[in-house]
Amino acid sequence: MFGLFFFILFTPGVSELICTSSDLELSYTFCDSTAHTFMFNLTPCSITNNPVWKAALTWIPRNDIHFLKIVFNVWYDGAKALLWKELLCSGADDEYSVCGTLKGETLVSTFDIKGSRTVFPKGNYSIVVQGFSDDSENNMLICLNFTMIVKQGAF
């Protein structure tokens, strides 16, 4: 039996559309100028009724992931709205599947994003997600710039 593996090598600076619907449009670009083997998907493509989104991630990291700190910077209509930092991997008793992935290995993960925690008013959001391999935030593993356009008011 043969398996088909599908990887996308994205060109730096080119926006990749994740999804579009009557109430939401979501896309991303990479912050750096290096091509990545990366795929991200989100369902449902809706902000209505504060859904629980199902996210799917496929990524081949360019470094080992023993330590991973994620930093989210969110802007709403040009104003800074949120700064959130989360330590996902510390090298000991890590609970996330991304932890321990080695350089060049294929990471495939699915997870839920609970939209019910946040009400998203109509408008344009810029969300920069950075992953660092150190606590000082000097060694960046990945950086994504998401654009989220909420087309309807909060429900």
HELIX and SHEET records of a PDB file:
HELIX    1   1 GLY A  115  ARG A  117  5                                   3    
SHEET    1   A 4 LEU A   9  PHE A  10  0                                        
SHEET    2   A 4 HIS A  36  THR A  43 -1                                        
SHEET    3   A 4 VAL A  52  TRP A  59 -1                                        
SHEET    4   A 4 LEU A 107  LYS A 114 -1                                        
SHEET    1   B 6 GLU A  16  THR A  20  0                                        
SHEET    2   B 6 LEU A  24  PHE A  30 -1                                        
SHEET    3   B 6 MET A 140  VAL A 150 -1                                        
SHEET    4   B 6 GLY A 123  PHE A 132 -1                                        
SHEET    5   B 6 LEU A  68  TYR A  76 -1                                        
SHEET    6   B 6 ALA A  79  CYS A  89 -1                                        
END                                                                             
